[in-house]
């Protein structure tokens, strides 16, 4: 099962930017490029919310309505990494952000990284 570790979270002012990274490791029979990758986020006491997804080759992406036009998902299969560029951050973007890797019916999650948007 792939091991995922998020990084890059922190505190930022409204209107600011952050870039999150998700590093993947622990591959056995498959490689990073065999996994479709996603970003989710969650606030305390609320359901986990879909943020963005990217195909295995990185040639197609989709976004949740709340982040469309502000966030950009990307990946570097040579580095086994995925990214989330977040611009024009809003107070409501304050969440724990999780990366998720999916291959077939199996999924793996990272431990999450906190993003706090505060003035």
N, CA, C and O of each residue as an XYZ file, in Angstrom:
476
protein
N       0.851     -1.182      0.000
C       0.000      0.000      0.000
C       0.886      1.232      0.000
O       1.860      1.301      0.751
N       0.556      2.197     -0.833
C       1.386      3.372     -0.969
C       1.312      4.212      0.299
O       0.254      4.340      0.915
N       2.451      4.780      0.678
C       2.554      5.643      1.851
C       2.591      7.091      1.374
O       3.410      7.445      0.526
N       1.705      7.933      1.916
C       1.575      9.314      1.476
C       1.866     10.269      2.625
O       1.393     10.068      3.744
N       2.641     11.299      2.346
C       2.974     12.287      3.363
C       2.774     13.681      2.784
O       3.399     14.052      1.791
N       1.886     14.453      3.427
C       1.642     15.823      3.001
C       2.588     16.783      3.704
O       3.060     16.510      4.807
N       2.858     17.903      3.058
C       3.660     18.956      3.666
C       3.278     20.285      3.023
O       2.592     20.321      2.002
N       3.735     21.379      3.639
C       3.524     22.694      3.055
C       2.421     23.509      3.699
O       2.215     24.668      3.341
N       1.711     22.917      4.648
C       0.678     23.678      5.318
C       1.262     24.772      6.198
O       2.465     24.806      6.456
N       0.390     25.663      6.653
C       0.839     26.738      7.515
C      -0.234     27.789      7.678
O      -1.408     27.559      7.388
N       0.193     28.948      8.148
C      -0.712     30.071      8.368
C      -0.458     31.115      7.294
O       0.687     31.470      7.015
N      -1.527     31.599      6.698
C      -1.415     32.575      5.622
C      -2.558     33.587      5.760
O      -3.629     33.256      6.270
N      -2.327     34.797      5.313
C      -3.364     35.822      5.361
C      -4.353     35.635      4.212
O      -4.007     35.043      3.189
N      -5.563     36.128      4.369
C      -6.526     36.079      3.258
C      -5.947     36.738      2.018
O      -5.311     37.790      2.083
N      -6.185     36.088      0.888
C      -5.617     36.556     -0.369
C      -4.252     36.008     -0.677
O      -3.741     36.197     -1.781
N      -3.653     35.334      0.275
C      -2.315     34.780      0.095
C      -2.319     33.448     -0.624
O      -3.358     32.958     -1.065
N      -1.132     32.875     -0.731
C      -0.953     31.617     -1.464
C      -0.141     30.622     -0.647
O       0.678     31.002      0.190
N      -0.378     29.368     -0.903
C       0.399     28.265     -0.333
C       0.455     27.159     -1.369
O      -0.440     27.019     -2.203
N       1.522     26.379     -1.301
C       1.604     25.187     -2.131
C       1.799     23.972     -1.234
O       2.758     23.895     -0.467
N       0.888     23.044     -1.343
C       0.995     21.785     -0.618
C       1.667     20.733     -1.493
O       1.533     20.739     -2.716
N       2.387     19.839     -0.841
C       3.008     18.717     -1.535
C       2.553     17.416     -0.900
O       2.222     17.360      0.285
N       2.544     16.379     -1.710
C       2.231     15.032     -1.238
C       3.299     14.111     -1.810
O       3.378     13.922     -3.024
N       4.110     13.547     -0.942
C       5.167     12.641     -1.361
C       4.723     11.202     -1.173
O       4.228     10.831     -0.108
N       4.900     10.400     -2.199
C       4.471      9.003     -2.172
C       5.678      8.073     -2.131
O       6.705      8.329     -2.761
N       5.530      6.991     -1.377
C       6.597      5.995     -1.282
C       5.996      4.644     -0.925
O       4.788      4.524     -0.720
N       6.849      3.629     -0.852
C       6.390      2.311     -0.432
C       5.804      1.464     -1.537
O       5.024      0.549     -1.272
N       6.168      1.755     -2.767
C       5.624      0.988     -3.880
C       6.248     -0.396     -3.929
O       7.430     -0.575     -3.632
N       5.428     -1.376     -4.310
C       5.945     -2.729     -4.496
C       5.726     -3.163     -5.932
O       6.660     -3.125     -6.733
N       4.515     -3.575     -6.276
C       4.236     -4.053     -7.621
C       3.816     -2.951     -8.585
O       3.691     -3.192     -9.786
N       3.598     -1.752     -8.070
C       3.102     -0.661     -8.903
C       3.968      0.569     -8.704
O       4.817      0.608     -7.814
N       3.743      1.582     -9.546
C       4.465      2.839     -9.431
C       3.480      3.968     -9.175
O       2.265      3.782     -9.251
N       4.021      5.140     -8.870
C       3.191      6.303     -8.583
C       2.250      6.602     -9.747
O       1.111      7.014     -9.528
N       2.702      6.406    -10.953
C       1.890      6.709    -12.125
C       0.718      5.748    -12.297
O      -0.117      5.963    -13.175
N       0.633      4.712    -11.498
C      -0.518      3.808    -11.516
C      -1.660      4.308    -10.638
O      -2.735      3.708    -10.614
N      -1.431      5.402     -9.920
C      -2.411      5.912     -8.975
C      -3.029      7.220     -9.459
O      -2.320      8.174     -9.779
N      -4.358      7.251     -9.507
C      -5.045      8.532     -9.617
C      -4.932      9.205     -8.255
O      -5.002      8.542     -7.220
N      -4.759     10.513     -8.259
C      -4.499     11.216     -7.004
C      -5.533     12.310     -6.771
O      -6.057     12.913     -7.708
N      -5.806     12.543     -5.504
C      -6.815     13.512     -5.120
C      -6.350     14.321     -3.913
O      -5.492     13.886     -3.144
N      -6.925     15.483     -3.769
C      -6.816     16.276     -2.542
C      -8.224     16.398     -1.944
O      -9.201     16.644     -2.651
N      -8.293     16.220     -0.629
C      -9.507     16.445      0.134
C      -9.164     17.379      1.284
O      -7.993     17.606      1.589
N     -10.195     17.916      1.915
C      -9.969     18.745      3.092
C     -11.114     18.537      4.083
O     -12.212     18.114      3.721
N     -10.819     18.846      5.329
C     -11.805     18.594      6.375
C     -11.659     19.599      7.507
O     -10.554     19.879      7.971
N     -12.789     20.134      7.942
C     -12.838     20.997      9.121
C     -13.331     20.162     10.298
O     -14.019     19.162     10.093
N     -12.994     20.549     11.517
C     -13.433     19.789     12.691
C     -14.946     19.636     12.719
O     -15.678     20.615     12.564
N     -15.411     18.417     12.914
C     -16.829     18.158     13.024
C     -17.584     18.148     11.713
O     -18.813     18.070     11.701
N     -16.854     18.227     10.601
C     -17.517     18.255      9.299
C     -16.997     17.110      8.433
O     -15.941     16.535      8.695
N     -17.772     16.799      7.396
C     -17.371     15.724      6.499
C     -16.172     16.152      5.656
O     -15.951     17.335      5.396
N     -15.418     15.153      5.245
C     -14.286     15.414      4.358
C     -14.836     15.869      3.011
O     -15.800     15.303      2.494
N     -14.209     16.897      2.455
C     -14.699     17.555      1.237
C     -13.708     17.361      0.096
O     -12.501     17.523      0.282
N     -14.210     17.018     -1.066
C     -13.364     16.870     -2.245
C     -12.830     18.230     -2.685
O     -13.574     19.209     -2.739
N     -11.544     18.284     -2.997
C     -10.917     19.516     -3.448
C     -10.531     19.422     -4.931
O     -10.944     20.258     -5.735
N      -9.747     18.413     -5.284
C      -9.264     18.320     -6.658
C      -8.783     16.901     -6.936
O      -8.437     16.153     -6.022
N      -8.768     16.548     -8.223
C      -8.305     15.238     -8.653
C      -7.460     15.389     -9.908
O      -7.635     16.324    -10.691
N      -6.544     14.451    -10.080
C      -5.693     14.446    -11.270
C      -5.512     13.000    -11.715
O      -5.354     12.093    -10.898
N      -5.539     12.810    -13.022
C      -5.408     11.469    -13.575
C      -3.983     10.948    -13.421
O      -3.075     11.688    -13.041
N      -3.804      9.669    -13.721
C      -2.503      9.031    -13.516
C      -1.397      9.698    -14.320
O      -0.278      9.855    -13.832
N      -1.704     10.090    -15.544
C      -0.691     10.734    -16.376
C      -0.617     12.239    -16.151
O       0.276     12.910    -16.668
N      -1.555     12.759    -15.380
C      -1.579     14.197    -15.129
C      -2.180     14.998    -16.260
O      -1.990     16.212    -16.326
N      -2.902     14.342    -17.153
C      -3.410     15.032    -18.338
C      -4.846     15.519    -18.185
O      -5.404     16.127    -19.099
N      -5.432     15.251    -17.038
C      -6.791     15.731    -16.812
C      -6.988     16.011    -15.324
O      -6.510     15.267    -14.468
N      -7.697     17.095    -15.037
C      -7.933     17.489    -13.656
C      -9.389     17.915    -13.474
O     -10.045     18.350    -14.420
N      -9.874     17.783    -12.258
C     -11.187     18.311    -11.907
C     -11.092     18.956    -10.524
O     -10.214     18.620     -9.729
N     -12.002     19.882    -10.252
C     -11.962     20.653     -9.018
C     -13.337     20.754     -8.376
O     -14.364     20.738     -9.055
N     -13.332     20.856     -7.062
C     -14.552     21.154     -6.356
C     -14.974     22.598     -6.632
O     -14.136     23.458     -6.902
N     -16.258     22.850     -6.563
C     -16.775     24.181     -6.906
C     -16.186     25.275     -6.024
O     -15.997     26.404     -6.476
N     -15.898     24.949     -4.783
C     -15.437     25.974     -3.850
C     -14.000     26.420     -4.108
O     -13.574     27.446     -3.577
N     -13.248     25.674     -4.908
C     -11.853     26.035     -5.155
C     -11.561     26.283     -6.624
O     -10.452     26.686     -6.975
N     -12.527     26.053     -7.474
C     -12.319     26.184     -8.912
C     -11.861     27.605     -9.260
O     -12.441     28.591     -8.806
N     -10.808     27.681    -10.075
C     -10.278     28.979    -10.471
C      -9.244     29.542     -9.512
O      -8.567     30.515     -9.844
N      -9.106     28.949     -8.324
C      -8.134     29.432     -7.336
C      -7.044     28.406     -7.045
O      -5.905     28.778     -6.764
N      -7.375     27.138     -7.108
C      -6.430     26.069     -6.788
C      -6.035     25.334     -8.070
O      -6.818     25.231     -9.014
N      -4.803     24.829     -8.079
C      -4.310     24.046     -9.208
C      -3.625     22.792     -8.700
O      -2.701     22.857     -7.889
N      -4.088     21.654     -9.185
C      -3.475     20.375     -8.826
C      -2.507     19.967     -9.924
O      -2.765     20.192    -11.107
N      -1.396     19.368     -9.528
C      -0.420     18.890    -10.500
C       0.342     17.722     -9.882
O       0.215     17.445     -8.690
N       1.130     17.046    -10.703
C       1.925     15.930    -10.208
C       3.189     15.799    -11.022
O       3.262     16.227    -12.174
N       4.184     15.196    -10.396
C       5.444     14.896    -11.061
C       5.712     13.412    -10.833
O       6.196     13.022     -9.769
N       5.405     12.597    -11.811
C       5.528     11.148    -11.637
C       6.990     10.708    -11.486
O       7.265      9.677    -10.872
N       7.909     11.471    -12.032
C       9.326     11.133    -11.891
C       9.789     11.313    -10.447
O      10.695     10.617     -9.990
N       9.168     12.243     -9.734
C       9.525     12.511     -8.341
C       8.589     11.844     -7.344
O       8.804     11.942     -6.136
N       7.556     11.170     -7.831
C       6.549     10.547     -6.952
C       5.889     11.593     -6.050
O       5.697     11.368     -4.855
N       5.546     12.735     -6.642
C       4.959     13.804     -5.856
C       3.727     14.404     -6.542
O       3.600     14.404     -7.767
N       2.844     14.906     -5.709
C       1.671     15.642     -6.174
C       1.653     16.984     -5.443
O       2.200     17.113     -4.348
N       1.014     17.987     -6.066
C       1.024     19.325     -5.502
C      -0.370     19.940     -5.551
O      -1.230     19.530     -6.331
N      -0.562     20.931     -4.698
C      -1.774     21.734     -4.750
C      -1.359     23.185     -4.553
O      -1.010     23.603     -3.449
N      -1.403     23.948     -5.646
C      -1.125     25.371     -5.581
C      -2.420     26.076     -5.217
O      -3.419     25.965     -5.927
N      -2.398     26.802     -4.107
C      -3.598     27.459     -3.610
C      -3.386     28.968     -3.627
O      -2.510     29.490     -2.938
N      -4.194     29.657     -4.418
C      -4.118     31.104     -4.527
C      -5.406     31.744     -4.020
O      -6.428     31.076     -3.865
N      -5.338     33.035     -3.766
C      -6.520     33.792     -3.322
C      -7.212     33.086     -2.167
O      -8.429     32.900     -2.179
N      -6.439     32.702     -1.186
C      -6.987     31.924     -0.075
C      -7.981     32.747      0.731
O      -7.818     33.953      0.918
N      -9.017     32.056      1.203
C     -10.083     32.669      1.960
C     -10.130     32.059      3.355
O      -9.577     30.986      3.598
N     -10.796     32.756      4.263
C     -10.921     32.247      5.627
C     -11.529     30.845      5.625
O     -11.133     29.997      6.425
N     -12.476     30.600      4.741
C     -13.171     29.321      4.719
C     -12.327     28.192      4.154
O     -12.741     27.033      4.178
N     -11.131     28.526      3.638
C     -10.229     27.476      3.188
C      -9.459     26.848      4.350
O      -8.707     25.893      4.153
N      -9.644     27.376      5.550
C      -8.986     26.810      6.725
C      -9.506     25.397      6.962
O     -10.673     25.201      7.299
N      -8.637     24.427      6.784
C      -8.990     23.020      6.899
C      -7.706     22.212      7.096
O      -6.604     22.740      6.948
N      -7.855     20.949      7.424
C      -6.778     19.981      7.272
C      -6.896     19.405      5.860
O      -7.966     18.960      5.444
N      -5.792     19.422      5.141
C      -5.779     18.957      3.756
C      -5.112     17.591      3.687
O      -4.042     17.371      4.255
N      -5.779     16.672      2.970
C      -5.309     15.294      2.860
C      -5.069     14.923      1.401
O      -5.846     15.300      0.524
N      -4.007     14.196      1.147
C      -3.861     13.617     -0.178
C      -4.325     12.162     -0.145
O      -4.250     11.480      0.877
N      -4.796     11.728     -1.277
C      -5.417     10.413     -1.413
C      -4.967      9.807     -2.724
O      -5.012     10.465     -3.763
N      -4.535      8.562     -2.685
C      -4.126      7.857     -3.887
C      -5.040      6.673     -4.116
O      -5.336      5.924     -3.186
N      -5.488      6.501     -5.345
C      -6.436      5.438     -5.663
C      -5.917      4.611     -6.831
O      -5.517      5.134     -7.871
N      -5.939      3.299     -6.617
C      -5.644      2.372     -7.710
C      -6.688      1.265     -7.664
O      -6.715      0.470     -6.724
N      -7.537      1.212     -8.663
C      -8.646      0.262     -8.654
C      -9.592      0.597     -7.518
O     -10.069      1.727     -7.411
N      -9.863     -0.379     -6.672
C     -10.785     -0.180     -5.552
C     -10.064      0.156     -4.254
O     -10.695      0.272     -3.202
N      -8.751      0.312     -4.323
C      -7.973      0.548     -3.104
C      -7.507      2.000     -3.036
O      -7.089      2.587     -4.034
N      -7.594      2.562     -1.824
C      -7.164      3.932     -1.622
C      -6.259      4.061     -0.421
O      -6.362      3.285      0.529
N      -5.378      5.031     -0.459
C      -4.493      5.337      0.656
C      -4.611      6.815      0.986
O      -4.869      7.647      0.116
N      -4.413      7.125      2.274
C      -4.518      8.507      2.735
C      -3.245      8.916      3.461
O      -2.585      8.101      4.106
N      -2.919     10.199      3.341
C      -1.867     10.752      4.156
C      -2.413     11.166      5.507
O      -3.598     10.989      5.790
N      -1.540     11.719      6.342
C      -1.931     12.081      7.705
C      -2.532     13.484      7.766
O      -3.109     13.864      8.785
N      -2.403     14.256      6.689
C      -2.987     15.582      6.634
C      -2.021     16.683      7.007
O      -1.066     16.464      7.751
N      -2.277     17.868      6.483
C      -1.495     19.048      6.821
C      -2.460     20.215      7.029
O      -3.380     20.421      6.237
N      -2.241     20.966      8.092
C      -3.163     22.044      8.464
C      -2.876     23.298      7.655
O      -1.732     23.741      7.552
N      -3.919     23.856      7.089
C      -3.860     25.160      6.437
C      -4.777     26.097      7.201
O      -5.965     25.819      7.365
N      -4.229     27.198      7.664
C      -5.002     28.177      8.407
C      -4.909     29.523      7.707
O      -3.821     30.064      7.514
N      -6.056     30.049      7.334
C      -6.119     31.360      6.704
C      -6.669     32.327      7.751
O      -7.807     32.200      8.203
N      -5.839     33.284      8.120
C      -6.217     34.158      9.223
C      -5.589     35.535      9.043
O      -4.451     35.658      8.591
N      -6.341     36.561      9.401
C      -5.804     37.918      9.354
C      -5.239     38.311     10.717
O      -4.739     39.424     10.881
